[in-house]
Amino acid sequence: MYVFRPVTVDNECIHICASLLQTVFPKTNKFTETFLKWEYAYNPVGKIVGFNAFAGDELAAHYVAQPAIVDLFGKERKGLLSLNTATHPNHQGKKLFTTLADMTYKYAAENGFEFVFGVANANSTHGFLTKLGFQHVSPLVAKVGVGEIKTDPEKKQFCFKRIWTEETLQWRMKNPKLKYEISGHRIYATTGKLGIKAIMGNFEQHLFNNIPSSKISSFNPVKLYVGIDNSIIWNKSMYYNVPKKLRQSPLNMIFKDLTGNNLKLDVNNVKFQLIDFDGY
């Protein structure tokens, strides 16, 4: 018998959530209590929304989504980025993830959130689509190259574009597990791969006025692009698809309307940058 409770951002809840995430994902070192406090509590748009499942005193499963503001069909709307999910090995196969997700989305819809979006890998995409009713928007484009990325200056309107402000960028760049660099109108992140840095996104210059920048490395000639943006003219840019054998997993953008209006995204009008989710 499981007991379900909202995820909170007090030290005790952060501690047990970090412990579960470290157990389920032992190959990553990012799920420290410091990282979760930054990710769950300090986002200027709002604290995370989600639920935990307990079996006695043991945290059996965990799911959270992070508030975000998006220009959706020409209007600023508040939604959620599907973020962290984990089920303890002792409690897998009990449909806890879908139960927690359903509870989260019901709570979100009742509290003014209009949609959920996220990135699912090959293992989780099917569950999001068939069990939770998400739209499969598109696989993310993954390319590496050098030089500038050419875009169509006439393409300025999107049905989906996450809104970043100076305040939210300041928070995002305080990620305690990564270093970021501002160069020109662009933010880069370390990838852990020698000579390669990731393009997080392009922004108006004034948003960087009060944001400190670190220099990642003097030797990063190759850049990684991951996202969706039909304004990019790839045949005029020196970027090439990342070979499938070098990708950890195909990534898919997913979307779920919470308003009851059955909103769907048109991939040809989506701008989705790497900074818009938790890839780096």
C-alpha positions in Angstrom: 0.0 0.0 0.0 1.5 3.3 -1.0 1.0 6.8 0.4 1.2 9.7 -2.0 2.5 13.2 -0.9 3.4 16.4 -2.7 7.1 17.0 -3.2 8.3 19.9 -1.1 11.6 21.8 -1.2 12.5 21.6 2.5 15.8 20.0 3.4 14.4 16.6 4.5 12.4 16.1 1.3 15.4 17.2 -0.9 17.6 14.7 1.0 15.3 11.7 0.4 14.7 12.7 -3.2 18.4 13.0 -3.9 19.0 9.6 -2.3 16.5 7.9 -4.5 17.7 9.6 -7.7 21.3 8.6 -6.9 20.2 5.0 -6.3 18.2 4.9 -9.6 20.9 6.8 -11.7 24.2 5.7 -10.2 26.2 6.6 -13.4 25.5 10.3 -13.0 26.9 12.6 -10.3 24.6 15.5 -10.7 21.8 14.6 -8.3 23.3 16.2 -5.2 21.2 18.0 -2.6 22.8 21.3 -3.7 21.7 20.6 -7.4 18.2 19.6 -6.4 17.8 22.7 -4.2 18.8 24.9 -7.2 16.6 22.9 -9.6 13.5 22.6 -7.4 13.4 25.7 -5.1 15.1 28.6 -6.8 13.5 28.9 -10.2 12.1 32.5 -10.4 8.9 31.2 -12.2 8.1 28.9 -9.2 8.9 25.9 -7.2 8.6 22.4 -8.7 5.2 20.6 -8.8 5.1 16.9 -8.2 4.4 13.9 -6.0 6.2 11.2 -4.1 5.0 7.7 -3.4 6.0 6.1 0.0 6.0 2.5 1.1 6.2 2.9 4.9 9.2 5.2 5.4 10.8 4.3 2.1 10.5 6.6 -0.9 9.3 4.3 -3.6 8.9 6.7 -6.5 9.3 10.4 -7.4 8.1 12.7 -10.1 8.4 16.4 -10.5 7.8 19.1 -13.2 9.3 22.6 -13.3 7.4 25.8 -14.0 8.2 27.7 -17.2 6.7 30.6 -19.2 6.2 29.9 -22.9 4.9 32.0 -25.8 2.3 29.5 -26.9 0.2 30.4 -29.9 1.0 34.1 -29.4 0.2 34.3 -25.7 2.4 34.1 -22.6 1.3 31.0 -20.7 2.5 29.2 -17.7 3.3 25.5 -18.1 5.5 22.8 -16.8 8.7 21.1 -18.0 8.5 17.4 -17.2 11.7 17.0 -15.2 12.8 14.1 -12.9 11.2 10.7 -12.5 12.6 7.7 -10.5 11.2 4.5 -9.2 13.1 2.5 -6.6 14.2 -1.0 -7.9 12.1 -2.6 -5.2 8.9 -1.0 -6.5 9.1 -1.1 -10.2 6.3 -2.6 -12.2 3.6 -1.1 -9.9 2.6 1.8 -12.4 3.8 4.3 -9.9 5.3 6.7 -12.5 1.9 7.0 -14.4 0.1 7.4 -11.1 2.4 10.2 -9.9 2.3 11.9 -13.3 -1.5 11.8 -13.4 -1.7 13.3 -9.9 0.8 16.0 -10.9 -1.1 17.0 -14.0 -4.4 17.1 -12.3 -2.9 19.3 -9.5 -1.2 21.5 -12.2 -4.4 22.0 -14.2 -6.3 23.0 -11.0 -3.6 25.6 -10.2 -3.3 27.5 -13.4 -0.8 25.5 -15.4 -2.0 25.1 -19.0 0.4 22.5 -20.5 3.3 20.2 -19.9 6.3 19.8 -22.3 9.5 17.8 -22.1 12.1 15.6 -23.7 11.7 11.8 -23.6 14.3 9.3 -24.5 13.7 6.0 -26.5 12.7 4.1 -23.3 10.2 6.6 -22.0 8.6 8.1 -25.1 6.1 5.2 -25.6 4.8 5.5 -22.0 4.3 9.3 -22.2 2.4 8.9 -25.5 0.2 5.9 -24.7 -0.3 6.1 -21.0 -0.2 9.8 -20.4 -1.7 11.2 -23.6 1.3 13.3 -24.8 1.7 14.5 -28.3 5.0 13.4 -30.0 6.0 16.7 -31.5 9.3 15.7 -33.1 12.7 14.1 -32.6 15.2 16.7 -31.7 17.8 17.7 -34.3 21.4 16.9 -33.2 24.2 18.4 -35.3 27.9 19.3 -34.8 29.8 21.8 -36.8 31.8 25.0 -36.9 31.0 28.6 -37.6 27.7 30.5 -37.4 24.3 28.9 -37.9 22.3 30.7 -40.6 18.7 31.6 -40.0 15.8 33.1 -42.0 15.3 36.6 -40.7 11.7 36.6 -41.8 10.9 33.7 -39.5 10.0 35.3 -36.2 6.7 33.8 -35.2 6.4 30.4 -33.4 3.6 28.5 -31.9 5.9 27.4 -29.1 8.9 29.4 -27.8 10.1 29.4 -24.2 10.4 32.9 -22.7 13.6 33.8 -20.9 14.2 36.9 -18.9 17.4 38.3 -17.3 16.2 36.9 -14.0 15.5 33.4 -15.3 18.8 33.3 -17.2 20.7 34.3 -14.1 19.1 31.4 -12.3 19.7 29.0 -15.1 23.3 29.8 -15.4 23.9 29.2 -11.6 23.5 25.4 -12.3 26.0 24.1 -9.7 27.0 21.1 -11.9 27.9 22.9 -15.1 29.9 25.9 -16.5 28.4 28.3 -19.1 30.0 30.8 -21.4 28.5 33.9 -23.0 29.9 34.8 -26.4 28.2 37.4 -28.5 24.5 36.7 -28.4 24.9 33.0 -27.5 25.2 30.9 -24.4 27.4 27.8 -24.5 27.8 24.9 -22.0 30.5 22.3 -21.4 29.8 18.9 -22.8 32.5 16.8 -21.3 33.8 16.0 -24.8 37.2 17.5 -25.7 36.9 20.3 -28.2 33.1 20.4 -28.2 30.8 22.9 -26.5 27.0 22.9 -26.6 25.0 25.8 -28.0 22.4 26.4 -25.3 20.6 29.2 -27.1 20.6 32.6 -28.8 19.3 35.7 -26.9 19.0 39.4 -27.2 22.2 41.0 -25.9 20.5 43.1 -23.2 19.5 40.0 -21.2 23.2 39.4 -20.4 23.8 42.8 -18.7 24.1 41.4 -15.2 25.1 37.8 -15.8 28.7 36.8 -15.1 30.3 34.5 -17.7 33.0 31.9 -17.4 35.4 30.9 -20.2 34.8 27.2 -20.8 38.0 26.5 -22.8 40.2 28.1 -25.4 40.0 24.9 -27.5 36.4 24.2 -28.4 36.3 24.6 -32.2 33.4 22.2 -32.6 29.9 23.1 -31.5 26.9 20.9 -30.7 23.4 21.9 -31.6 20.4 20.1 -30.2 16.8 21.4 -30.6 14.0 22.2 -33.1 14.0 25.4 -35.1 12.7 25.6 -38.7 14.1 29.1 -39.1 17.6 27.6 -39.4 18.9 27.2 -42.9 21.1 24.1 -42.5 22.3 23.9 -46.1 24.0 27.3 -45.6 25.6 26.3 -42.3 28.6 24.0 -41.8 26.8 21.6 -39.4 26.2 17.9 -39.9 24.0 15.3 -38.2 25.5 13.5 -35.2 25.9 9.9 -36.2 23.3 7.7 -34.5 25.9 5.4 -33.1 27.4 8.4 -31.2 24.1 9.5 -29.7 23.3 8.2 -26.2 19.6 7.9 -27.1 17.2 9.5 -29.6 15.5 12.4 -27.9 11.9 13.4 -28.6 10.0 16.6 -27.8 6.6 15.8 -26.2 3.7 18.1 -25.3 0.4 17.7 -23.3 -2.4 20.3 -23.2 -4.0 20.6 -19.7 -6.8 23.1 -20.7 -9.1 20.5 -22.3 -8.8 22.4 -25.6 -6.7 19.6 -27.2 -4.0 22.0 -28.3 -1.4 20.5 -30.6 2.0 21.9 -31.7 3.0 22.2 -35.3 6.7 21.2 -35.5 7.3 23.6 -38.3 6.5 26.5 -35.9 8.4 25.3 -32.8 11.5 26.9 -31.4 13.0 24.6 -28.8 16.5 25.4 -27.7 18.9 23.3 -25.5 18.5 25.7 -22.6 14.7 25.1 -22.7 15.1 21.7 -21.0 17.7 20.0 -18.8 20.0 18.5 -21.3 22.9 20.7 -20.1 
